[in-house]
Amino acid sequence: MEILYDAGEYPSPVLRMIRETGDIGIAIANWWKLGWPERVAKLLAGRIYEAEFRHQFSQVQNILARTEDMAHFSPVQVVVMSGFRLEPPKL
């Protein structure tokens, strides 16, 4: 199971939502937090993190569903190879 980086930085409802999405969701949250901590802070401060996260999580799920033949790669590798950018929105 993935471990959420800097879990104490998230409000309880957001933390719960991330954990409910499982390893793929935690991987997305970690990718965001490690790559774009300023954007994550702005999304959290603006109380729009959850909506933006859910949107990206849905897109990643769709990519993974369409690329089942690439199951020998990690989900992040599949998403990146598909051309999707795993980054939070700019505010």
C-alpha positions in Angstrom: 0.0 0.0 0.0 1.2 3.5 -0.9 2.0 5.9 2.0 0.7 9.4 1.7 3.5 11.9 1.9 2.9 14.8 4.4 -0.5 13.5 5.4 -0.7 16.0 8.2 -0.9 18.9 5.8 -4.4 17.8 4.5 -7.7 18.7 6.2 -9.5 15.6 7.5 -12.2 15.4 4.7 -9.5 15.7 2.0 -7.3 13.2 3.7 -10.2 10.7 4.0 -11.1 11.3 0.3 -7.5 10.7 -0.9 -7.2 7.5 1.2 -10.5 6.2 -0.2 -9.1 6.4 -3.7 -6.5 3.7 -2.9 -3.0 3.4 -4.1 -3.6 5.2 -7.4 -5.2 8.2 -5.7 -2.4 8.3 -3.1 0.2 8.2 -5.9 -1.5 11.2 -7.6 -1.6 13.1 -4.3 2.1 12.3 -3.7 3.0 13.3 -7.2 1.2 16.6 -6.8 2.7 17.3 -3.3 6.2 16.4 -4.2 6.3 18.2 -7.6 4.1 21.2 -7.0 3.8 21.9 -3.3 2.9 25.6 -3.9 -0.1 24.7 -6.1 -1.3 22.1 -3.6 -1.2 24.7 -0.9 -3.2 27.1 -3.0 -5.8 24.4 -3.9 -6.1 23.5 -0.2 -6.4 27.2 0.8 -9.0 27.8 -1.9 -10.9 24.7 -0.8 -10.9 23.4 -4.3 -8.3 20.6 -3.9 -11.0 17.9 -3.6 -12.8 18.8 -6.8 -9.6 19.1 -8.8 -8.2 15.9 -7.4 -11.4 14.0 -8.1 -11.4 15.3 -11.7 -7.8 14.1 -12.3 -8.4 10.8 -10.5 -11.3 10.2 -12.9 -9.2 10.9 -15.9 -6.5 8.6 -14.7 -9.0 5.8 -14.1 -10.3 6.2 -17.7 -6.7 6.0 -19.0 -6.0 2.9 -17.0 -9.2 1.3 -18.2 -8.3 1.9 -21.8 -4.8 0.6 -21.4 -5.3 -2.8 -19.7 -2.9 -4.3 -22.2 -0.1 -2.3 -20.5 -0.7 -3.8 -17.1 3.0 -4.8 -16.9 3.9 -1.1 -16.3 3.0 0.8 -13.1 -0.1 2.9 -13.3 2.0 6.1 -13.2 4.1 4.9 -16.1 1.0 4.0 -18.1 -0.5 7.5 -17.5 2.8 9.3 -18.4 3.2 7.1 -21.6 -0.3 8.0 -22.6 0.7 11.7 -22.7 -1.3 12.8 -19.7 0.3 15.3 -17.5 0.1 14.4 -13.8 0.1 17.8 -12.3 -2.3 19.9 -10.4 -4.1 22.8 -12.2 -2.5 26.2 -12.2 -4.4 28.9 -10.3 
